[in-house]
Amino acid sequence: MGEELVALWAQMLDTDSITSDTDFFRNGGDSLQILELLTAVEQPWDVDVPVEDSH
């Protein structure tokens, strides 16, 4: 799951350099993209990530 999550995050930010310290919003992500990312995580792994926990 970790590698797949990094790949999704990198795809959203259009970059190859994602680390555990990468800030989604400081690296070009926006609120619509974070919602897309949450949806992409929730569906295949059957988890619920509340929006208030995503910042």
N, C-alpha and C positions, 0 to 999 in steps of 0.2 A: 504494500500500500504506500509506503514512503516514497519509493521511486516514482510511482504513478502520480502521486500528489505533486511532487516536484515538477514532473513533466507537464501537468495541467497548469501549474502556477507559471512556469516558464512560457508556456504557450500563450497564456493570457497576457503576459507582460512582453511577449515577443523578444525573449532573450534566452541565452543559454547559461547564464551565470546566476543561478539561484543558490543561496546558502541558507542556513538556519537563521541568519541575521537579516535576510532580505526583507525590507519593509514593502509590502504590496503597494501601498499608496504613494510612497516616496519614489517608487520606481515606475510610475506611470499608470498604475491601476486606478480605477475609479469605482464608484458605488455600483454601477450597473455590472461591471465586470466581476466584482466580488459576489454579487448575487448569482451570476452565471457560474462562477467557480463553486459556490456552495451547492448549487443544483447538480453540478457535475460530480461532486463528492457524495452527496446524499443518495443519489439514485443507484449507482453500482454497488456501493458498500452498505446500503440500507441503514444509514445513520441519519439522525436529525441534528443539524447544527443551527441553534437559534441565532438569528441575525445579530442580536445584541452581544453575542460572544465572539463575533467575527472581527472585531476591531482591536 
